[in-house]
Amino acid sequence: MEHVTQFLQGVELDTKTAGLLTVAACSVGALVLLVQKVHTHRDAEDKIRRARQHRADTLRRAEQAVLQYKKTHPMTNSAFILSLSLSELTNKLQDGSLSPEEVLYCYMEKTLAVNKDLNCCTGILLESFDLVKTVATKKEGLLYGVPVSIKENFSYKNTDSSCGVIIYLDKPAQKDGVLVEVLKRQGAIPFVKTNVPQTMLNYECSNPIYGQTVNPHNLKKTCGGSSGGEGALIGGGGSILGLGSDIAGSIRIPAAFCGICAFKPTAGRLSVNGVTPFYRGQKALQSSPGPMARDVESLALCMQAFLCDHMFSLDATVPPIPFNMQMYQSAEPLRIGYLENDGYSEGSPSMVRGVREVKALLEKAGHTFVPYTPLEIPYAVNELMTRGAFADGITTFFEKISLCRMIPYCFCFRKGDPVDPILKVQYQVYKLPIWLKKILSFLVKPVSPRISASLNALTGVRSVAEVWKHHAAVEDYIQATIANWRRYNIDVLLCPMIGPAYNFLYCGKLNSFLSFTAFYNLLNFPAGVVPVSTVTAEDEEELKHYKGNFQDLWDRDFKKAVTGGEGLPIAVQCAALPWRDELCLRFMREVEQVVKQSKK
């Protein structure tokens, strides 16, 4: 019996010791996590400080270079150079009446001035001051001597492509991306990188590294995103040609908000080698790089310059299809489908008016119009776009945006950590557990079936088998849409474009209105925007009576977002079938021409 007692006392002692050791281990683990978090937070602050300092240094050095150039070239007519269209500028560069150097310094000076008002630049590419001298000696290429701005996520040797998130800072590109290489081969001079929203999954342009970019037409409005810095810089006159990327409207939205033209080609037509996505592997919404400029002719020239043997040799995955000039220059009357309301999102009065006015002008020009109804838009938006884009249950989003991958995002995101205000609404919804999203989806369905379906779609796709089924559903929908298009027997499609530019902090609340743009990423149809009008006092008055298709929270927020837009640009959107990029551009040119003629 005595032996048994001693044994039990020993067991009790070991249990107590084990408990104490467990508590100690947990305390040490918590302390390690706390220390690591503090270290991570300081590391993040250091990275942000270095990025901002680098930007400030490049801006300062560029300003000094411009001042020095102006002293030695006092007769340069900057106003004249900045007034030229891209085609006029290239003609004068090629005939020698303008030099690449004077053009670069004029645009550099204008960019520096625009950036002070709009905060659109993430850094000047100082190599451009040496590159322009090399270009001047070669005198070759379709874009000879043209300064070009590029979105921050395009790889340029020795510069970051942060996508607005800290985790990508201090990782400069080892070489230029393919499109940057092609630009240089065509004689262009990349000279500045432009701002993007944090994660590039929002269409307002702000991040904790470089701050917020604003609209050139109204500093109290957003410039759009994710190619927001490009839209603002070109719309403000600081660049004549720029490169953006588009996964749900990221080229087209800032172009529409800032009153310029832009084109999203068929995905695969231009190389994406060296275009940094926020995360790779997502296939539901296909991303595409594309040009942004003041007019359609500039977009066409840029596409012509890219679709060359040099790009085809650098990236063997791009089909070697040169620019079809015959299709672009055709004058044959078009059979045009059109819609004013996609059945999911109802546009603002100015958006609808833009479509109606363009339709009337094109009909007078001899083109035929057919009312068009897209297939099952709510299904496409929720089950194909949203569920596909967040198939991983939003896991990758939090991995990338967290300050440290070693610590779960629930530790990393506390009050005071650098989550940009534009992302806070999205973040709060995204971080909800899947089970809670499903419960909330069920509860809000009687009040708002649209919000209910969106919450359910954010739960993602939970198995490989379901991913395959989702891919098949997307393929089926694309084929059904093409068949529907052919039943209507149309060449191209005219539809509304989101606008006018929103008030701040509404983009993150209104992803539903991406149905107007993300639809063409899902289908992989080429699409572009052309500014056609501005918001009138009558539009603002009519907006007061706006209800929307669902009369839910999102419709009410959209009305608040676009209120106060008088004088802001309004655009329309043009689309065509896959690989008919030149036809889409030709249609955009038709729109641009009839609008110009009507104004005269």
N, C-alpha and C positions, 0 to 999 in steps of 0.2 A: 504493500500500500504506500509506503514511504517513497518508493521509487516512482510510483504513478504520480504522486503529488509533485515531486521534483520535476518530472517531465512536463506536467501541465503548467507549472510556474515558468518553465523554460519557454513553452509555447507562447504564453501570455507576454513574456518579455520580448520575444522575437516579433510578435504582432505589434506591440507598442513601438518597437524600434523601426519596424517596417513602415508604420504609419507616420512616424516622425520623419523618416527618410523620404517618404512620398511627398509630405508637405514641403520639406526642404527642396526637393527636386522641382516641385511646381513653382516654388518661390524663385528659385534660380532661373527656371525657364521663363517665368514672367519678366524677371529682371533683364534677361538676355533679349527678350522681345522688345522691352521698353528701350533698352540701350540701342538695339538695332533700329528701332523706329526713329529715335532721335538722330542717330547717325544718318539714316536714310533721308530724313527731312532736311538735315543740313546739306547733304550731298545734292539734293534736289535744288535747294536754294542756290548752291554754288553753281550748278549747271545753268540755272536761269540767269544768274548774274553774268556768267561768262558769255552766254548767248546775247544778252542785251548789250554787253560791252563790245562784243564783236560787231554787232549791228551799228552801234554808235561810232565805232572806229571807222568802219567802211563809209558811213555817211559823211563823216568829217573829212576823210581823205578825198572822197569824191568831190565834196564842196571846194576843197582847196585846189584840186585839179581843174575844176570848172573856172574858178576865179583866175587862175594862172593862164588858162587858155583864152579867156576873154580879154586879158591884158594884152596878149600878143596878137589877138584877132578881133580888134574892136569893131570891124565892119560886118561881122557875121549877122545876117538878117534872121534872127531866131523866129520872129513872128511868122515870117513867110514860110520857113521850113516846117514849122509846126502846123501850118494851115494845109499842107499838101496831103492828099490821099496817098495810100500806099503805092498805087499804080503810078501816080504822078511823081512820087519820091523816087521810086526805082528807075523811072525813065531819066530823071535828072542825075541820079547817081551813075547810071550806065553811060550817059552821054558826056559825063565829066563836068557838067555845070555845077554840081554839088560834090563835095568830097565826103567819104564815110566819116572822117574825123569831125567835121563841122556838124554833121547830122547827129553823131553820137553825143557831142558836148551840148548841143541844143536840147536833146531829149533828157540827158542827164540832169541838166539844170532844171528843166521842167519837172522831172520826177522828184527831185529834192524838194521843190516848192510844194508839189501836190502832197507828198508824204507828210509834210509838216501839218497839213490840214486834216488829212484822212488816215494817217498811220497805216499805210498799205504795204510798206516794204519791210522785208525781214533782213535785207542786206544788199549792198551794192557788190556786184561781181567785178572786183578791181582789175581782174585779168583783162577786162574789156578794153582798158586803156592801151594795153600792149597788143591785144588782138586786132584792134582797129588798124594799127599800122601794118600788120601782116596782111590783112584783108585788102588794104589799099594797094599793095604791091601786086596781088594776084589778079584782082579785077575779074572775078568770075562768080557764077551762081545766080539763080533766079532771085535771091534775096540779098544780092551784093550790097553791102554797106548799110543794111537795115538793122537798127537796134531792136532787140526783141526781149520782152520781159517773160519770166517763167514762174509758174506756181512753185511754192516752196517744196513740194514733194517730188519735183523732178531732180534726178541725180545730176549734180554738177561737181566735178572733181574738187576735192578739199572743202566742200561745204556740207552742212547738215541738211537732211530732209526729215524734219522732226514730226511732221503731220500734226504739229501743235501739242505733242505730248512729250513729257520730260524724258521718258525712257529711251527715246530716239536721239536725244541730244548727245553731243560729243562722239558721234559716229559718222565722221565725214565720208563722203563717197570716195572710193578709190579711183573712179574714172567717170567720165561723162556718160549719161544715158544715151541710148541710140538716137532719140529725136534731137537731143542737144548736139550730138556729133553731126547729124544730118544738117541741122541749122548752120553749123560752122562750115561744113562742106559747101553749102549753098551761098556762102558769103555773108550770112547774118552774124550779128554780134549780140549774143546774150549779155545783158548788162545789169539785170536786177532780179532778185527773187521776191515773191510777193506773199502776203499773209494768208493763213488758212484758219478755220475754226479748230478748236481742240478736238482731236480724233477724226476730224473731217466728216463726222456723222451728224452734222447739223448745218442748216443753210443760213445761219448768221455767222459772221466772221469775227471770232474773238478767241483768244487762248491766254493762259497764264504767263506765257513766255514773252510774247510781243504785244499783247493788249488787243484792243478792239479797233477794227477798221470801220469807217463810216461811209455813208453815201455821198458821192460828189455833188448831187443835186440838192441834198438836204442833210445837214450834219446830224440831225436828230433822227435819221432813219438808217436802217441797216443797208449795207451794200449787197447782202446776199452771200451765199457760200455753196460749196466749200471753196470755189475759186474766187473768193470775195476780194482778195487783194488785187487780182488781175482785173476784175470788173471795175473796181474803184479807180485803179491807176489809169486804165485806158479811158474810162468814162470821164476822168478828170483831165485828160489830155497829156498824161505823162508817158504814155507808150502808144505806139502806132499798131503794134501786133504783139499778141501774147499767147502763151500756152496754158491751158487748164486741163483738168481731168473731170470726168463726169460719171457718177455711179447711180444717181437718182435725180439728176438735174443740176449737178454741181458746176457745170459750165453755163447752162442756159438760165438758171435763176439769177446769178449775179449780173449776167448780161442784160436780162430784162429789167432788173432793179436799177441798173446804172445807165440804161439807154444806149447799149451798143449791140452789135451782132455777134453771134457765136454759133458754133457748129459741133455737134457730137456725132462723129462718124460711126459707121457700123463697127462694133467691137471686133478687133482683129485686122482692121484695115491699116491701122498705124501701130507701130511697135509700142508695147508697154514695158519693154526692157529698160529699166532705169526710172520707171515711174513708181514711186513707193506708195503702196496702199496702206491703209491703217492696219488691216489684217488680210492675209492671203488665204485663198482656198474657197471663199464664198463664191458661189456660181449662179445664184438665182438672179441677181442684178449685175449685169456685166458692165465693167468700167471701161471707159474709152477716153484717151487723150484727144484733145481737139483745139482748134484755133479760136481766138477771140480778137475782134477788131472793130473798127468804126463802121465798115461796110462789108457787103457780101463779096464784092470783088476781091477784097483782101483775104477773106477766108478761102476763096477758090485758089488764089495764087499760093497761099501757104500749103494747101493740100497738094497742089501740083508740085511744089518744091519737095514735099515729103515723099511723095509716091515716085521715088526714083531708084535707080539701080543700087545706089549706095545704101539706102535703107534695106532693100531686099537682100543685099549681101551681108549686112550686119546682123539681120534677124531673119533666119531661114523659116521661122514660123509664120511670117507675114506673106500672104499670097502676092506674087509679083504682078499686081494689076496696076498699070500706070493710070494716071488721071485721064478720064474719058472726056476730052474737050468737045467732041461732037455732041455728046449728051448734054453737057453744060450749056453750050451755045445754041442749042435747038430753039426754034421759035414756034414749034407746033403747039396748037391749042391744047390745054390740059383738061382732063376730067378730074375734078377736085372734090373729094369728100370733105365734109365740114361738120363740126359739132360745136355747140355752145356750152353744153353741160354734160359731163360724163356719167351723170347719175349717182355719183358718189360725193364729189365736191362741186359746189356751185360757185362759179367765179364771181368776182366783184362786178358792179355795173360797168366799170371802165374796161374790164377784161372782155366782157360780152360785146360791148360797143366796138372794141377793136376788131373782133372777128367779123361783125356785121358790116363795118365800113370797108374792110379789106375785101370781103366777099362781093360787095356792090361794085367796087372799083375793078376787080378782076373780071366780073361778069361783063362790064362795059368793054373790057379789053378783049373779049371774045372767048373766055374760058367758061366751061360748063361746071355747075355745082350740083352735088348730090348729098342730101342729108345722110349722115353716117352715124350708126349706133354701135359702139364697141361691145364686145361680148363680156357679160358677167364681171363687171368691174369690181364689185365688192369682194367676190371670190378671188379675183386676180390680186387685189390690194392686200387682203389679209392672208389668204392661204398660200399664195405663191410668192408675193413680194416680201411681206413682213416675216412670215414664218421661215421663208428661205434665207433672208438676210440675217436672221438671228437663229439659225438652225441649231446652233450650239447652246441655246438657252442663255445667250449673252455672256458666256464664260470668257471668251477671248477679249471682249470689250473691257472687262474688269482686270484681266491679266495685264493688258497693255497700258491701261490708265492708272493702275496702282503704282505707288511710288517705289515699291519693292516687291518683286515676285516671291521673295522668301516669306513674306508676311501676307496672310489672307487679306482681301480687299476690305473686309469688315473692320480690320484694325487700321488700315491705311487711310480710310476716309472718315475723318472726324472734322468737326468745325475748325476752320482755319487752314486746312490743307488746300492745295491749289486746284480746286475744281472750278472751272470757269462758270460764271453765272448763267451763261447760255445753256449749259449742260445740266443744270441742277434739276429741272423738272424731269428730263429724260432719265437722269441718274436715279432719282427717287422712285420712278416707275420700274426701271430696269432691275433695281436691287431687290425688289419684292420676291420672296420665294415663289417657286412655281406653283405650289399648292395654294398660296394666297392669291396669285394671279387668277387661278381657275375659279376660286370662290368669288372673288370680286367680279369676274366676268359673268358668273351666274347671277349675282345680285343686281348688277347694273343693266342687265339685258332688257328688262321691261321699260327702263327709263331711256336707255340709249343703246340700241342694238349695234351701232357702229363702234362705239367705244368698247362694248362687250367683246365683239369679234376681234378687235385689235389686241386687247389684253390676252385673250386666249391664244392668239397667234404668237405673242411674245414668249410663250412657253417653249417654242422651238420644236425641233425634231429630235426624238429621243433615242433612235437606234439607227444603225447602218441601213437596215431594211427600209425604214421610213425615209431615210435620205434618198435612197434609190427611187422609191415611189414618188417622192417630191420632184426629183429631177425629171422623171417620166411625165408627171403632171404638167410641169413647165413646158416640156417639149410638145405635149398634146395641145396645150393652150396656144402655143405659137403657131402650130399647124392649123388649128381651128380659126385663128385670127386671120391668117393669110388666106384661107379658103373664104372666110367672110368678106375680106377685102376684095377678092376677085369676084364674088357674087355682086358686089356693088359696082364692079368694073371701073375702079378709080385708079388714077396714076399716083396721086399724092393726097395728103390729108392736111387740112387747115384746122387748127384747134386753139383754144385759149392758152395763154401763158400766165403763170402765177404773177400777180401784181395788183397794185403798185407796191413799191418797197415797204416793208413792214416797219412798224415801231419796234424798238428794242425789246428783246426777251420774249418774243412771240413765236419765233421759228421752232424752238424746242417743244412748244405746246401744240404745234400744228403740222405734224408729220402726215396727217391724213390728206393734206392738200398737195402732197407729192404725187398723188394719183395722176395729176396732170403731166408730170415729167418722168417719174420712175417707170411708168407704163412702157416707155420706149426703150428703157434699159432692159426690162424684162423680156420684151419682144426682140431686142437687138435690132431695132429699126434706126436708121440715121434720122436725126432730128436737129433742128436749129431754130433760133429765134431772131426776129427782126423787129426793131422798134417802129411803131406805126403812129403813135399819138401820145398825148399827155392827159392826165386826169383833169377834168373840168369841174367847175363849181356845180354844174348839173349832176355830174357823176357823184359828187360828195353828197348832194341833196338826196339822190336816189339811194345811196348807201344807207341812209338813215332807216330805210324800209326793208333792208336786207334781212332775210330769214334763213336762207340756206336750205339744202335738201332735207336735212334731218332736224333742224331747229334744236340742236343739242349744244352742249358746252363748246365743242369745236367750232360750230358755226358762229356762236356768239363771240368767241375769241378771234375768229377771222375778221369779223366786222371791226373789232377793236384794233386789230393789227394793222389794217389798211386805212383806218380813219386818219384824216389830215394829210391826204396825199395829193392835194391839188397842185398841178404843175409837174408832178413826177412822171417819168416815162411809162408808157404802156406798150407791150410787145404782143405779137402773135407767134404761135409755134407752127412749124412746118415739118412734116414727116413723110418718109417714103419706105418702101420695102427694103429688106437687107441687101447690101451691096449696090444699091441705087443711090449712092452718096452724091454723085454728080447731078442726078435728077432732083434730089432734095435741094441742093445748092442752086440749081437753075430755078426751082420754084421760089426759093427765098429771094433770088434776084428779081423775079417778076413782081413779088410783093413790094420789095424796096422801090422798084421803078414806078409802079402805079401810085404809090404813096407820095413819092417825090413829085410826080407830075400833078397830082391833085393839089399839093401845096403851092405849086407855081401858079 
